[in-house]
């Protein structure tokens, strides 16, 4: 499986909130370099003694798997500081 690259949040202009779910909030954004409209999902994470919750890691893995068209394709991850 190809893991998308990590891109700085400054590469995107966050627009309106699209929706919320169990694992986080999704925003519409525009990639500065290309003008491409993308969706950015900010995951809600809780740290445990062992690190990040297993459910959060599963969500990240599912988001990185490309789905059949017309589902969105992963283009990268943003570090959350």
Beta strands, then each sheet from edge to edge (+ up, - down):
strand 1: 6-7
strand 2: 12-20
strand 3: 24-31
strand 4: 37-43
strand 5: 47-48
strand 6: 51-52
strand 7: 77-78
sheet 1: 1+ 7+
sheet 2: 2+ 3- 4+
sheet 3: 5+ 6-
end
